[in-house]
């Protein structure tokens, strides 16, 4: 649209619902250190009131419309989303747009306490917290190394004018995408967007370039836990790298399924861990490939040795034809099965339009996965899995155990 806002929809005539999302290209990577957590805090505050509605009235209005509403913040995105009966599209769109573009922050102090409790709760979840510690190890001082929740010191003190200045600087037309899927007409959604979504132009589009380098780092976070929570990680590939489909296949076979190398070696053959897996994440200018395992203190050394050995083996020898074929099947199945409802379809549209240079159809995505070859997977394994791996650990203090 003239404002720079993009609208992308998918018509699903067989349903009577609509999923609507208002996406903003901003997240924790766009924050200065003194703002750590402001993106996530702002997401909470969008629900706390506008000029027309209080927080209670917002929740009552959504409930009265039978709408399921939520929001989420990541390192590069923030979005409000709702699912509802198709007959309520205009009412829900109107309310979501007002929340996004005209919050009044009337209940900020009570919501500070809510977010501080969320941070405290997260500190008690080492199986989640260890991934942020790994990001800190891999990305060092870059904002990608900070957790999305931010720091309690910032949340407890950041003033409303600074929060609103951040919102106005980041929630601009060029950063906003309206995504919708379900029983709708594209032209009708565009007309609503033109009337309801008028963010300011301009704004700050820059963020610090991520350059994790090749150095491997150790981060140990002492905590009195029953298990050690262990994460290996190294720089991966950027989001628009054409090899991302080959990396998805490699990830699925290395550690993201019950037939994967890691699962078999660590859990099935030896019973060393209940939870063990790999994952990969891509950002605009960086990426992360990681492995997680949670195990008893007496099994740590064997888990570390097995994980390092399997990383080295796959980097050196690659995967077999049969494994790559199985990996392609898993990636394709996960892609299609993940689009069985209007909410997931809307999320794919909004996120793709916001972050990728081209919005690919499902058939195009499946074809790209089918085109992945054994040689491509082997070459990527030799590159990514052979990189120096940083190590993040949460568990009881054991001086010298993780020093090498």
Protein Blocks (a to p, Z undefined) as FASTA:
>chain_A
ZZopacdddddfkbcbdcddddddddfklpcfklgojlmmmmmmmmnocfkbcfklmmmm
mmmnopacdddddfkbccddddddfklmmmmmmmmmmmmmmcghlmlmmmmmmmmmmmmm
mmmmmklmmmmmmmmmmnmmafklpcfklpfklmmmpcfklmmmmmmmmmcfklpccdde
djddfklmmmmmmmmmccdeeijfbdcdddebjbdcddddddddfbdcdddddddddfkl
mklmmmmmmmmmmmmcfkbmklmmmmmmnopafbdcddddddfkbccddddddddfklmm
mmmmmmmmmmmmmmmnopafklmmmmmmmmmmmmmmmmmbfklmmmmmmmmmmmmmbdcd
fklmmmmmmmpcfklmmmmmmmmmmpccdddddddddehklmZZ
